[in-house]
Structure formats: C-alpha cells, structure tokens
Amino acid sequence: MKKSFSLLCFAILAVAMSPSGARGGPPFFTDDPVPVDIHNWEFYFASQHFITGDAVSGTLPHFEVNYGAVKNVQLHLIIPMAYAKPKGLPFQYGPGDIEVGIKFRFVGETRSSPQIGAFPHIEMPAGSSGRGLGGGRVQVFLPIWLQKSWGAWTTYGGGGYWINPGPGNKNYWMLGWEAQRDLSKRITVGAEVISNSSKALGDSGETAFNLGALLSVGKGQILMFSAGRDLHGPNRLFAYVAYYWTWGPSG
C-alpha cells in the first residue's frame, strides 16, 4: 500500500513537471506566435530532464513534428518515451502522454507592433499514470503569445490557462517571457523567466529561470540546449537537448 501511494504521488508530481505540461518553443518553455511556413515541416529529436531531491524524470527521447498546413497555421504533435525514478522506487520507462495542437497567428508583426498568435494544445493520456509516466487525464492549454524583433534581438512571451483535472489538481495560469540575441549567423543565446500559479491543493506555485543556446550545424539543422532551475517552488533542476531539422518549399 505504501509503495502504491508513493507511485500515485509521484505520478501527480510528474504531470506537474512533465515537458508536455510546461513545454514551449524549444529549447525554452515559453512559446512564440510564429507558425511554420506553409507546406514546410519541422522535426525535433529531443530529450528533457527534471531533477528534484525526491525523483528524476523526463523524456528519452521525444519526437516533435510541426507542419505548416495553410498560411499562418501550424499543426503540432509530440510523441514521447518517458522515464521516472522516484527515490526508493524502481526505474520506470515507457510511452508518455501525447501532445497535439494547432498554432495560428492572427496579427502580423510591423515596425512598431508585435505579432500575436494562439497555440492551444491537448495532452492525451497515453502514458501510464500508475507508473509515473503520464497524467491519466486529458489536459488542455489555452495560451496567447506575442513576439517582436529588433535587429539581432528577439523577445517573445505571454501565457495562458491550463485545464488540469484529477484528484488534488487545480486549473492554473502559466506565464513566461524570453529574450534572445543572435551572436552570429550560427549562434543564438537566450534566457527566460517562467511562472505558474498553484497546480494542486497545497501548492504555492512556481517561478523558474532558464538559459539556452542554438547552434546552426547545416542548412535547416540546429542543435539546441537549455538548462535552468526553480527560483521558487519544488527546487527542480531541468535541462533540454535537441536536434532540429526543417525542410520544405521555404527551406
């Protein structure tokens, strides 16, 4: 009974820490309003990791695919293999929750104003919640994102509302803002601050800081890295690494 209770508690924690539950524009959690160009593809071969004093968890790996279906509209899919190792419990590995979504930009960027878009997505409970590999419930995120660029600088951010059902869970707000700079034609660096309100009964919310870099390694190919930690919350360390490839008529 004690072991089953620990796995249940860890499953709830894993949802709160899962990359699909907080994930944004790679390698950052914060997203942007920019959809893939029409009839173009994006592919990510990626892995994300979370470490606390009680557990390690993440994806190993996950696959993300985005497609520009029509002008200003992107279709989105993430299929993960998840892992979880709660302290004192066996290592778990298997399919994680699947993410599907659609990004659409409804305001274009001008010289004086930002572009604006929405990126609603749904978390489908494909992972085993009993093994800490999934949330066990359908979750929905309803965000609005903004972006503005000046020369080598780009900044974007916004946030939205998570519908987060389940025993002890609460619906919550997530906010994030990122700024990045192109150091050269091949290297971009950035930083973000992300925060969310309480996700569960007794939770006081979280605020975290993240640093990242993107390195172009060929036509349409980028290596991405980021790492950060909580400033307030469960004292997590987290990291992300990915190989990105884009192709299509605009490539």
CORURNOR-V838465 format. One record per residue. N is the residue number from 1. PHI is phi in degrees with one decimal (* if undefined). Layout:
BEGIN
n->N phi->PHI
n->N phi->PHI
END
This chain:
BEGIN
n->1 phi->*
n->2 phi->-62.0
n->3 phi->-65.4
n->4 phi->-63.2
n->5 phi->-64.3
n->6 phi->-64.2
n->7 phi->-65.0
n->8 phi->-63.6
n->9 phi->-61.6
n->10 phi->-67.3
n->11 phi->-61.1
n->12 phi->-63.3
n->13 phi->-64.2
n->14 phi->-63.0
n->15 phi->-62.8
n->16 phi->-64.3
n->17 phi->-101.0
n->18 phi->-67.0
n->19 phi->-62.5
n->20 phi->-70.5
n->21 phi->-86.8
n->22 phi->-136.6
n->23 phi->-68.6
n->24 phi->-135.7
n->25 phi->-69.9
n->26 phi->-54.3
n->27 phi->-91.1
n->28 phi->-106.8
n->29 phi->-76.7
n->30 phi->-62.9
n->31 phi->-107.1
n->32 phi->-125.5
n->33 phi->-92.0
n->34 phi->-88.2
n->35 phi->-81.5
n->36 phi->-63.6
n->37 phi->-56.8
n->38 phi->-54.7
n->39 phi->65.2
n->40 phi->-98.4
n->41 phi->-118.9
n->42 phi->-127.0
n->43 phi->-135.0
n->44 phi->-120.9
n->45 phi->-108.3
n->46 phi->-138.9
n->47 phi->-148.6
n->48 phi->-133.1
n->49 phi->-138.3
n->50 phi->-129.0
n->51 phi->-130.2
n->52 phi->-129.6
n->53 phi->-68.9
n->54 phi->-106.6
n->55 phi->-167.2
n->56 phi->-124.0
n->57 phi->-158.7
n->58 phi->157.2
n->59 phi->-122.2
n->60 phi->-156.5
n->61 phi->-100.1
n->62 phi->-129.8
n->63 phi->-116.5
n->64 phi->-118.8
n->65 phi->-130.0
n->66 phi->-127.1
n->67 phi->-137.6
n->68 phi->-81.3
n->69 phi->-71.1
n->70 phi->-141.4
n->71 phi->-58.7
n->72 phi->69.4
n->73 phi->-133.9
n->74 phi->-123.1
n->75 phi->-94.6
n->76 phi->-140.2
n->77 phi->-147.5
n->78 phi->-125.9
n->79 phi->-120.5
n->80 phi->-106.3
n->81 phi->-103.4
n->82 phi->-107.7
n->83 phi->-136.3
n->84 phi->-153.2
n->85 phi->-136.9
n->86 phi->-67.5
n->87 phi->-59.3
n->88 phi->81.6
n->89 phi->-124.3
n->90 phi->-66.8
n->91 phi->-67.7
n->92 phi->-119.8
n->93 phi->-148.8
n->94 phi->169.4
n->95 phi->-58.3
n->96 phi->-105.8
n->97 phi->-69.6
n->98 phi->-91.9
n->99 phi->-112.4
n->100 phi->-128.5
n->101 phi->-164.3
n->102 phi->-142.0
n->103 phi->-107.4
n->104 phi->-138.4
n->105 phi->-96.4
n->106 phi->-114.1
n->107 phi->-135.0
n->108 phi->-83.2
n->109 phi->-77.2
n->110 phi->-122.3
n->111 phi->-59.7
n->112 phi->-114.4
n->113 phi->-134.7
n->114 phi->-81.6
n->115 phi->-83.8
n->116 phi->-136.4
n->117 phi->-152.9
n->118 phi->-122.0
n->119 phi->-143.6
n->120 phi->-67.2
n->121 phi->-146.8
n->122 phi->-122.9
n->123 phi->-96.9
n->124 phi->-94.9
n->125 phi->-76.3
n->126 phi->-89.9
n->127 phi->-87.9
n->128 phi->-78.2
n->129 phi->-68.8
n->130 phi->-65.6
n->131 phi->-99.7
n->132 phi->77.0
n->133 phi->-106.5
n->134 phi->-166.8
n->135 phi->-85.9
n->136 phi->79.6
n->137 phi->-139.5
n->138 phi->-70.5
n->139 phi->-119.2
n->140 phi->-132.4
n->141 phi->-118.3
n->142 phi->-125.3
n->143 phi->-107.9
n->144 phi->-123.7
n->145 phi->-125.7
n->146 phi->-126.8
n->147 phi->-150.7
n->148 phi->-143.0
n->149 phi->-123.4
n->150 phi->-137.7
n->151 phi->57.7
n->152 phi->-79.9
n->153 phi->-100.7
n->154 phi->-137.8
n->155 phi->-136.1
n->156 phi->-151.3
n->157 phi->169.8
n->158 phi->144.2
n->159 phi->161.8
n->160 phi->-173.0
n->161 phi->-114.9
n->162 phi->-96.0
n->163 phi->-91.3
n->164 phi->-129.2
n->165 phi->-73.3
n->166 phi->130.7
n->167 phi->-57.5
n->168 phi->80.6
n->169 phi->-84.1
n->170 phi->-134.0
n->171 phi->-64.0
n->172 phi->-152.1
n->173 phi->-99.8
n->174 phi->-122.4
n->175 phi->-128.2
n->176 phi->-157.0
n->177 phi->-144.4
n->178 phi->-128.4
n->179 phi->-133.8
n->180 phi->-142.5
n->181 phi->-138.0
n->182 phi->-78.7
n->183 phi->-80.6
n->184 phi->-160.2
n->185 phi->-67.9
n->186 phi->-108.6
n->187 phi->-122.9
n->188 phi->-128.1
n->189 phi->-123.5
n->190 phi->-156.6
n->191 phi->-146.8
n->192 phi->-143.1
n->193 phi->-121.1
n->194 phi->-128.3
n->195 phi->-151.1
n->196 phi->-143.2
n->197 phi->-76.0
n->198 phi->-59.5
n->199 phi->-95.7
n->200 phi->-150.7
n->201 phi->-58.9
n->202 phi->86.0
n->203 phi->-89.7
n->204 phi->-101.4
n->205 phi->93.1
n->206 phi->-142.8
n->207 phi->-137.6
n->208 phi->-139.9
n->209 phi->-126.3
n->210 phi->-141.7
n->211 phi->-119.0
n->212 phi->-148.2
n->213 phi->-147.8
n->214 phi->-127.6
n->215 phi->-124.5
n->216 phi->-72.9
n->217 phi->-121.2
n->218 phi->165.5
n->219 phi->-61.3
n->220 phi->70.4
n->221 phi->-123.6
n->222 phi->-139.7
n->223 phi->-96.5
n->224 phi->-124.5
n->225 phi->-141.8
n->226 phi->-157.0
n->227 phi->-155.0
n->228 phi->-162.4
n->229 phi->-156.0
n->230 phi->-73.6
n->231 phi->-92.3
n->232 phi->-150.2
n->233 phi->137.0
n->234 phi->-80.4
n->235 phi->60.8
n->236 phi->-85.4
n->237 phi->-108.7
n->238 phi->-146.4
n->239 phi->-150.1
n->240 phi->-143.2
n->241 phi->-142.4
n->242 phi->-155.6
n->243 phi->-105.9
n->244 phi->-117.5
n->245 phi->-140.6
n->246 phi->-125.4
n->247 phi->-153.7
n->248 phi->144.6
n->249 phi->-57.9
n->250 phi->-86.4
n->251 phi->-79.1
END
